[in-house]
């Protein structure tokens, strides 16, 4: 089977620090792995592109084998998978603390050359890339994109924290983001990040969407927490409610990454922007049903997801092509 969609970036195991100071068990996670899971609900023509630790094989590797996802673009470059402790704030945002070091995380970043290698001999249409604002990395990725002709979904990493770590103003962040968008076609941001970036109330969807529509991308996947998400284009915005196929959320960790991967798949495969948000919300619902990624995508799960997507899209009353 030719590979058409890539999930690129770090994988990282995480645990939750509870309010009483205790910790959950370690679970598989990380931006690229959750994005892979979100894509895999809809298609088998996907793979993971990452650098990671040797111990990935007993957990992540087994998940990939069970779900029919190739390991060929996973490069073992260290002893351990990156690990982070996450402490959630009342507004739904979280503070990450590295178990090893930020240098360990940086060493295991996915490089454009590795994406180039992963595309060779395949029919790649779209990639998910979780990365920061480094113009050199994006310049090199632009060359890979030009070579293969795929579209890029960019999920900005920890926007508010990057601003503080790099000591950049919000305007500098926006200027750098626009430069990235000369390469990326689509991007994803959540309401906490957008509120901080634009200095607007998190609840003011209309004002934030107005700012998002000024940016030079063809599609923005705007996530508004447990309410759902918006599909934002330069001229329209479509709100899609959250979908919980199996009942109330067990754990929201990774839902943003998971839904962003699914939104990339849906949009690049030709779905209406609103359908991309619907499908993304469904992937998020599968992800929230347990701690860590959904364990095993069966044919029945994929059929259920398609039925839910058709029902939710029909309820929006949108039948026009993109």
FILUMVEX-46190 format. One record per residue: z, y, x of N, C-alpha, C in turn. Coordinates in steps of 0.02 Angstrom, whole numbers, plus 50000, padded with zeros to 5 digits. Atoms other than C-alpha are relative to their C-alpha. Example, Ala and Ser with C-alpha at 12.3 -4.5 7.8 and 13.67 -1.06 7.14 Angstrom:
// residues 2
500004994150045503904977550615500005006050045/499974994149958503574994750684500375005549961/
// end
This chain:
// residues 322
500004994050042500005000050000500005006250044/500024993749962499505017050069500595004449980/499444995650012500945029150086499745007049981/500234993550025500715045449988500535005450003/499464995150003502425053749994500524998450054/499515000849946503645056550137500645003949984/499364996550002505495061050135500215001050073/499904998549929505825069750301500645004050011/499394996349985507455075650378500584995350015/499415004049982509215069650413500224995449944/499595003950045510115055350333500725000750027/499304999249978512015056550338500474997049949/499495002750044513455046850267500515005449985/499524994950019514735057050174500604997049964/499415001750039516465056050102500255006549968/499744994250037517325067749979500735001050016/499304998349994518945076550020500255002449932/499744998350067519915076949857500495005850003/499544994250004521025091149798500694998450028/499335001849975522585081349848500004998450075/500045001249928521955079450027499794993050019/500235006849986521455061150012499244999950004/500725000549990519695055050049499704994049962/500375005650030518415044249961499764995450057/500325004349950517555029850049499365003450025/500644997449976516005033450153499434997249959/500595002150038514375032850057499365002250035/500654998049973512555033350108499795006749969/500234993650026511755050450089499585003850049/500414995749959510945065150173499385002349963/500564997150038509515076350115499394995549994/500615004050002508065065250163500094993449962/499905006450033508845049150100500075000849925/499954998850072509325056249932499315001949972/500674998350023507575063849918499564993849994/500365006350003506825046849958500174996249936/499785003550061507855039249818499705003249938/500294996650057507255052649697499274998649991/500715001650003505445049149740499894992749979/500115007250010505655030249736500074997949927/499965001550072506125030449551499315000149968/500654998950032504325035749515499424996450034/500555003149964503265027549650500264995950059/499845004049941503325014149784499635002450062/500434997749945502075023549892500355005650040/499604994949965503425032649992500354996950059/499605002449944504365031350154500425005750029/499524995549968505755039450255499775001550071/500154998049932505435049350414500625003350029/499384997249973507005052150517500174996950067/499645002749943507995049850675500704998449976/499335001750024509645041050652500364995650049/499605004349958510995030050723499864992649988/500145007250002510885011450759500354996649941/499625003350054512185007450626499705001249931/500334998950065510995013250487499774993449970/500335006150023510284995650476500414996249948/499585004150044511774987750387500095003149931/499924996650065511785000550245499345002849976/500634996950019510265011750234499424995050006/500545004849990509134998250304499974994849945/499985005050054509704985650175499765003049934/500254996750061509414998250035499245000550002/500724999249994507665001450100499654993349990/500305006750009507274982850111500024997949927/499935002050070507924979649935499535003849955/500434995850042506894994049865499285000350024/500685000449977505314989749959499755006150037/500174994049962505335005150072499964998250074/500105001749930504645003250248500495003750046/499574997049948505765006450399499585002750059/500414998849941504285009950513500055007050029/499944993249975504585028750528500725002250010/499304998749984506455027450557500094998650075/499905000749928506845030450741500754999950016/499315000549979508505024450810500085003650067/499934995749941509045037750935500735001250021/499294999149984510955036750937500384993949975/499595005650020512395024850907500165000349926/499744999350068512965031850741499575004549955/500274995550050512245039150582500455006149996/499614993950009512785057250559500474999249940/499515000450054514345058950451500295006949986/499704993750020515045073550352500524998849946/499514999850054516595076450247499835006049956/500174994750048516215086650091500605001949958/499464997650043517495097350002499695004649948/500314996250054516915103749833500435005949979/499684994050025517325121249773499955000349924/500024999750074517665125949590499315001749972/500664998150026515905133349573499474994750010/500485005449989515085116949621499704999950070/500235000049930514655122149799500484995750041/499565004149959515395112549944499995002450072/499944998449929515975114850122499944993650040/500095006149961515335101750246500345000550069/499695000349934516325096750401499724993950037/500295005649964515445086050533500534995350027/499555005049974516305069850582499924999350075/500145000249929515465069950751499945007250026/500094993149978514725086950796499345002749972/500634997050020513355099150747499454998350050/500495002049949512505094450911499714993149983/500235006750021512425076350849499505000649943/500464998850055511625082550688499345002850026/500604996949974510405093450784499564995250039/500385004849961509905079450901499604995349955/500335004750046509445068650752499555003549948/500484996550043508355081950668499314996650004/500685002550001506625076150616499535005250029/500464995549967505245083650722499304999549970/500685000250027503465088250667499584994450030/500395005349969502755075850792500134993249967/499835006350033503665061750703499684999749931/500354999750064502935067350537499254998650011/500705001249982501215067450619499894992550008/500075007249989501475049450675500064996149935/499905003450063502085044350502499405000649954/500594998950043500505051350421499394996150023/500595003349972499295042250535499824993649962/500245005950036498255029650439500224999649928/499764999950068499055034350274499595005049958/500344995350045498505044950125500515004949972/499434995950020499955057250122499785006249961/500154994250044499865070049980500545005350003/499454995250002501585077949991500584997550041/499405001849963503135078550097500585004449977/499384996350009504935083750067500275001450069/499734998249935505675093250214500625004349990/499394996150000507485098750225500085002950070/499964996949933507575111250367500225007249993/499794993150001508165128350416499405004650010/500504994649999507165143950461499655000750067/500284999449932506585140250639499245000749998/500724998850005504835147850654499584995450044/500375004549956504315136450798499894993249965/500055006450036504695120650698499485000649944/500464999250056503745127450548499295001250023/500674999149973502275132850655499694993350018/500255006749981502115115250723499864995749938/500115003850061502305107750550499385002449964/500624997450030500925119250489499384996950031/500565003349967499765111450617499914992949974/500045006850027500195094050552499735000249928/500244999250068499915099950374499255001249999/500724998649997498205106850419499604993850019/500335006149977497755090350502499914995049943/500015005250051498165079550350499905002749929/500144997150066498035091550202500524998849947/499485001150050499695087750117500335006549979/499584994450021500835099650022500714998750023/499315000549976502605103350081500485002949949/499434997650038504155104649974500565001350050/499464998149954505465114150074500655001049962/499334998650026507295112950032500395003650054/499644996049951508225126750123500694997050010/499365003249985509755119750210500575005150000/499384996150000511435127650166499875007550011/500254993249990510675144950142500565005050018/499464995349986512315154650136500334998750067/499675001749937513065145350283499555001550059/500464998149946511505147750389500055007450014/499954992849991511625166350358500625001950041/499384998549964513415166550420499994997450071/500025002949933513125154950568499545003950046/500494996449958511605164550630500125007550000/499834992950004512385181250586499395004249979/500584996550026510865186450488500185003549935/499924996650065510795198850345499604996249948/500395003150053510145193350177499275001850005/500704997949992508565203350208499664996150056/500285003949946508305194350372499874992849979/500115006750027508515177650284499374999949957/500594999850042507215182750155499375000950041/500594999049958506015188750289499814993550035/500145006449967506185172250381499754994849949/500225004750052506015162550219499275001149982/500704998550015504385171450180499534997450055/500405002649944503755166550352499934992449994/500045007250012504185148350316499514998549944/500435001150058503255150050151499265001150015/500704999949978501665153550248499764992950014/500145007149987501765134850283500174995749939/499775004050058502765127550138499665002549936/500344998350063501905126949968500505000649942/499515000750054503445123149861500695000750033/499335000049972505295126149884500514998949947/499455001750045506975121749809500625003850023/499384996349986508565132049797500454999349939/499555000550057510125131049689500295006849981/499774993550026511005144549589500535003250044/499524997049954512435146849713499645003450059/500384997349944511205149449856499615006249980/500414994450023510075160849755500435006149983/499564994450017511515171349690500245003650063/499794997049937512115174049869499425003750033/500584997149966510375177549935499785006549968/500254994150035509895190249802500565004749977/499434995950021511655197049771499985001449925/500034999750073511535193449585500514995249972/499555004950031512735184849464499674993349992/500285006850004512485166149467499754998449930/500185001550070512365165949276499395003949977/500564995850022510955178849270499344996650020/500615003749985509505166649266499385004550002/500604995850005508245179749215499905004450062/500064995749942508615191549359499844996050063/500135004249942508635177549488499284997349999/500685002550005507015170149423499495005550014/500444994349985506215187349431499925000850075/500044999649927506635187749617499624994150029/500355005949975506015170049644499255000649990/500724999350015504345174349564499645004850047/500314995449952504055187649697499834996550066/500095003449937504055174749836499324996550003/500685002549993502405168049906499944992450001/500095007150009502505150049845499724998749930/500315001550065501585141649702500494996949951/499525003350044503115132549635500695000250030/499305000249979504995134749647500394995449953/499555004350040506185121249589500695003150006/499384996250001507715131349539500544996049963/499495004450027509275120749511500615003949977/499444996350029510665127049398500584995349983/499425004350007511975113549420499964995249942/499975004950055512525102949273499595002149939/500424997950057511455113449154499304997150005/500675002649992509835106949228499625003850053/500414996649950508425116049317499445003949966/500594996250020506975128049303499414998250044/500635000249963505175125449354499735007149999/500194993049995504655142549416499335000650036/500644998349969502875148149450499965007650003/500044992749997502285165849489499965003449931/500104996950066501945168649303500434997149944/499625003250053503075156749206500644996950027/499405003749983504785148649206500184995549941/499865004850052505215132949109500694996950013/499335002949993507025127549080500004992849973/499955007050020507375108949072500734997850006/499305002050000509095102349024500114993850044/499815005949961510015089649131499914993749958/500095006450033509705071449090500504995150029/499495004949978511095058349099499844993349967/500215006250032510285041449066500564995049988/499485005050003511905031849091500695002949984/499364997050018513245043749029500215005450049/499764994549959514325056949114499934998650075/500085000449927514105060549300500614996850032/499475002949959515125049949420500095004050064/499974996349937514685059749577499375004350007/500594995749995513525074949596499705000350070/500234999449931513325072749784499284997550007/500695001949988511495072549832499525001249943/500444999150057510835076849660499475005350013/500504994949985509985092549725499444997450043/500515003049956509085083049863499584994949962/500345005350039508665068549747499505003149951/500444996950049507955079849613499435003850033/500534996449964506985090249740499464995350023/500505005049981506135074749808499574998049941/500385001950060505645069749631499555005649977/500414994350019505025087249592499385000650044/500575000049955503925086649746499494994749978/500455005450021503195069849693499625001949937/500314998750065502865075349515499495005750004/500454994249996502095092249556499384998350040/500575001649957501005085649697499544994849968/500425005250033500405070949591499635002849940/500414996850051499725083449464500345001249933/499654998950063501075084749331500075007549987/499844993250019501395100849234500645002150034/499374997949968502745111349321500624998249961/499415001750040503935108549176500144992550002/499915007249994503645089849187500314998350068/499695001149934504085090949372500755001049996/499284998850008505775098249324500324994649958/499745005550042506015085149187500114993750042/499965006149959505655070949308500545000750053/499484998749950506765078949439500704999049970/499355000750033508215079849316500174992749986/499885007150013507985061549273500214996450064/499795002949936508065056549457500735002050015/499324997749989509645067049470500494996249957/499565003950044510385057949321500124993050025/499915006649970510085041149403500475000550060/499604999249940510865047749563500745001249984/499314998350018512425054349475500374994349967/499695005450037512765037749391500494995950042/499555003549955513725031249544500095004150063/499934996749935514315036549715499464997450046/500565002049958512885036549839499374999249959/500645000650035511065033249795499994994249950/500085005450048510535022549647499844993650039/500045005849955510675004849718499334996350000/500615004150002509094996149658499565002149943/500484997950051507575002749566499584994149978/500395005550027506874989049456499405002749961/500564997950042505254989449357500255002849934/499724997650063506324991749202500275007150008/499754993249987507155007149280499425004950001/500574995549994505465014649320499685001249932/500274999250068504845011449143500455004449957/499534995950036506425019049070499915007350019/500094993249977506185034549177499375003249971/500634997450028504385036649118500075001549926/499904998950072504905034848936500425006349989/499584994050007506285047748956499615006350016/500394994149981505095059649043499515002049945/500474998550054503805058248905500365003149940/499624997450057505125061248771500245007150013/499744993449984505905076148860499445005250004/500554995349994504235084148898499715001749931/500254998950069503635081848718500475004749963/499524995750035505235090148657499945007450021/500104993149978504785105648760499415003349964/500574997350037503205107548656499455002650045/500514997849953502095109848809499484994650009/500545004849992500425101348809499435002850041/500544996949963499375113548910499984997450072/500045002149930498735108149081500255005550046/499774995149952499385116749237499445004950019/
// end
